[in-house]
């Protein structure tokens, strides 16, 4: 007998079976409509993502152009051009846990550098500079450029959600997290990169959202960890030279 015949003859098909089948068909139809709605919403969001990315590219280019023009004007006038002070630092832990004093261990813990080859972004101010001074023999740090920030977020970026390390596989992860954060209009990875690189008003929330980056040992190894960078070693501040080191550790 066909399903239609079974439906009309109550002696052959239990009512619970019919109800279950109706519920399954209804759930299937609802899931299909949800998929269609989600696809349309994602298509609309993608346009917003691209617009934001284009706006940030123009902003970065304008900032670079302004710096070049200021340098040229100073050179033309016979003056010195003072480069703007860095607002962002990238700190990489290069030494392990052996022989670390309690004070240094505490500062490394505050910087979220609990493991060797961990890396974090830090906003530069008087307090953080003093902290970096304390842990200088154990870290290499400097001023990251846009390429380095993007590479870290895209290649080694993981989110901290409910104290768990979650890979950033989709922009919806960022959008859902920052929907509950005040004054944080972040909906995609490009927003995250821009907020970190420019040290924007939501930098603290964006930086805490990122799990400390787990980097590899540098290709070719370190020179000498125990010496400062100025003495031919690896430790301490290396300004924009940090970008070359990170590229070898990605």
VOGU-3710 file (C-alpha; in Angstrom, 3 decimals, decimal comma):
1> xxxxxxxxxx> 0,000/0,000/0,000  1,053/3,576/-0,657  1,655/6,169/2,070  -1,593/7,894/1,132  -3,537/4,687/1,591  -1,799/4,055/4,901  -2,711/7,576/6,036  -6,406/6,988/5,347  -6,458/3,638/7,056  -5,857/4,142/10,761
11> xxxxxxxxxx> -5,607/0,403/11,361  -2,300/0,144/9,500  -0,390/3,274/10,706  -0,109/4,408/14,330  -1,042/8,008/14,972  2,334/8,629/16,652  4,095/7,716/13,384  1,994/10,178/11,420  2,646/12,946/13,957  6,367/12,230/13,927
21> xxxxxxxxxx> 6,491/12,373/10,133  4,591/15,658/10,070  6,967/17,133/12,637  9,991/15,982/10,606  8,617/17,505/7,393  7,842/20,765/9,208  11,349/20,881/10,717  12,909/20,207/7,306  10,910/23,029/5,711  11,833/25,420/8,554
31> xxxxxxxxxx> 15,542/24,546/8,225  15,407/25,144/4,462  13,786/28,570/4,925  16,375/29,458/7,596  19,202/28,518/5,209  17,750/30,746/2,503  17,383/33,654/4,946  20,920/33,162/6,305  22,342/33,072/2,775  20,619/36,361/1,904
41> xxxxxxxxxx> 21,799/37,972/5,163  25,387/36,801/4,586  25,340/38,230/1,061  24,260/41,623/2,431  26,937/41,466/5,159  29,680/40,642/2,646  29,023/43,958/0,932  29,454/45,718/4,277  32,712/43,820/4,922  34,156/44,920/1,564
51> xxxxxxxxxx> 33,114/48,552/2,114  34,828/48,620/5,498  37,980/47,012/4,102  38,158/49,577/1,280  37,672/52,425/3,752  40,540/51,129/5,921  42,861/50,731/2,903  42,223/54,363/1,952  42,860/55,430/5,552  46,189/53,546/5,703
61> xxxxxxxxxx> 47,295/55,010/2,352  46,344/58,532/3,414  48,315/58,202/6,653  51,378/56,926/4,752  51,048/59,725/2,190  50,835/62,360/4,932  54,041/61,045/6,524  55,905/61,105/3,201  54,753/64,681/2,523  55,803/65,802/6,025
71> xxxxxxxxxx> 59,271/64,251/5,565  59,707/65,942/2,180  58,578/69,304/3,523  61,036/69,064/6,427  63,888/68,081/4,103  63,018/70,908/1,710  63,073/73,426/4,551  66,365/72,041/5,879  64,717/70,859/9,091  64,610/67,527/10,884
81> xxxxxxxxxx> 61,412/65,516/10,832  60,557/63,850/14,130  58,773/60,570/13,466  55,497/60,108/15,405  55,815/58,052/18,573  54,694/54,447/18,302  51,436/53,595/20,058  51,548/49,829/19,561  54,173/47,223/20,470  54,435/43,548/19,646
91> xxxxxxxxxx> 56,096/41,547/22,441  57,485/38,045/21,841  58,741/35,852/24,692  62,086/34,312/23,704  63,194/32,565/26,928  61,634/29,825/29,048  60,848/29,472/32,743  64,242/28,503/34,160  65,661/30,972/36,678  62,854/33,523/36,373
101> xxxxxxxxxx> 62,465/35,723/39,456  58,971/36,109/40,993  58,678/39,761/39,927  59,598/39,004/36,313  57,275/35,982/36,303  54,411/38,169/37,522  54,991/40,802/34,833  55,162/38,122/32,126  51,900/36,762/33,496  50,295/40,224/33,332
111> xxxxxxxxxx> 51,479/40,534/29,728  49,899/37,092/29,026  53,291/35,675/28,002  53,138/32,348/29,837  54,949/30,229/27,236  58,077/30,606/25,132  57,410/32,037/21,632  54,080/33,530/22,742  53,371/36,976/21,269  50,944/39,733/22,286
121> xxxxxxxxxx> 50,072/43,281/21,261  50,622/45,951/23,938  49,499/49,580/24,046  52,580/51,727/24,759  52,351/54,072/27,724  54,418/54,820/30,821  53,160/51,771/32,736  53,695/49,242/29,930  57,138/50,656/29,099  58,186/50,127/32,724
131> xxxxxxxxxx> 56,858/46,560/32,577  58,791/45,899/29,374  61,911/47,271/31,031  61,553/44,688/33,824  61,188/41,729/31,443  63,692/42,932/28,808  66,030/39,875/29,100  63,129/37,509/28,420  61,356/39,194/25,500  61,965/40,713/22,095
141> xxxxxxxxxx> 59,689/43,600/21,221  59,244/46,353/18,707  56,795/48,294/16,576  54,772/46,100/14,170  53,697/47,320/10,753  50,328/46,672/9,138  51,610/43,616/7,255  52,745/41,959/10,500  49,480/42,681/12,344  47,445/41,254/9,452
151> xxxxxxxxxx> 49,660/38,176/9,128  49,379/37,404/12,850  45,602/37,786/12,976  44,919/35,892/9,751  47,515/33,118/10,134  47,794/32,633/13,916  44,661/34,347/15,191  42,523/32,546/17,770  39,658/34,002/19,795  39,160/33,752/23,541
161> xxxxxxxxxx> 35,485/32,860/24,043  34,311/31,557/27,425  37,977/31,065/28,374  38,429/28,711/25,421  40,784/29,006/22,433  38,552/29,113/19,360  39,902/29,467/15,775  38,618/32,558/13,948  37,015/30,730/11,021  34,152/33,133/10,372
171> xxxxxxxxxx> 33,304/36,801/10,802  30,171/35,828/12,737  32,391/34,792/15,677  33,660/38,383/15,921  30,237/39,933/15,340  28,528/37,841/18,031  31,240/38,532/20,613  31,422/42,312/20,117  27,636/42,718/19,894  27,651/42,678/23,699
181> xxxxxxxxxx> 30,675/45,000/24,077  29,938/48,711/24,467  31,576/51,161/21,996  32,980/48,315/19,866  31,655/48,408/16,296  33,562/45,318/15,137  31,901/42,849/12,782  34,749/41,345/10,735  38,463/40,499/10,800  39,404/43,741/9,033
191> xxxxxxxxxx> 37,698/45,681/11,845  39,782/43,717/14,351  43,033/44,420/12,478  42,195/48,128/12,174  41,307/48,471/15,862  44,568/46,815/16,953  46,835/48,566/14,447  45,460/52,061/15,116  45,059/51,420/18,883  41,449/52,578/18,685
201> xxxxxxxxxx> 38,969/53,188/21,514  38,052/49,482/21,678  41,686/48,304/21,620  41,485/46,702/25,061  38,413/44,635/24,152  39,876/43,681/20,751  43,253/42,705/22,241  41,672/40,654/25,034  39,501/38,912/22,440  42,674/37,626/20,742
211> xxxxxxxxxx> 44,350/34,643/22,393  48,147/35,157/22,751  49,715/34,135/19,440  51,628/30,838/19,504  54,593/31,284/17,162  57,190/28,805/15,941  60,905/28,896/16,587  62,420/31,402/14,088  63,677/30,022/10,814  67,472/29,989/11,209
221> xxxxxxxxxx> 67,304/30,274/14,993  68,139/33,118/17,364  71,562/34,801/17,486  72,114/34,986/21,237  69,149/35,229/23,591  71,148/36,352/26,624  72,429/39,521/24,972  70,470/42,671/24,196  69,679/43,433/20,568  71,993/46,470/20,745
231> xxxxxxxxxx> 74,849/44,130/21,730  74,252/41,761/18,845  71,786/39,517/20,702  68,020/39,069/20,547  66,494/40,454/23,761  64,957/43,880/24,247  63,589/46,552/21,939  64,386/46,285/18,246  61,884/48,904/16,991  60,702/48,085/13,438
241> xxxxxxxxxx> 63,148/45,150/13,140  60,563/43,068/15,036  58,714/42,614/11,740  61,536/40,585/10,192  61,736/38,358/13,297  57,980/37,663/13,320  57,996/36,798/9,614  60,562/34,092/10,397  58,384/32,760/13,258  55,058/32,532/11,403
//
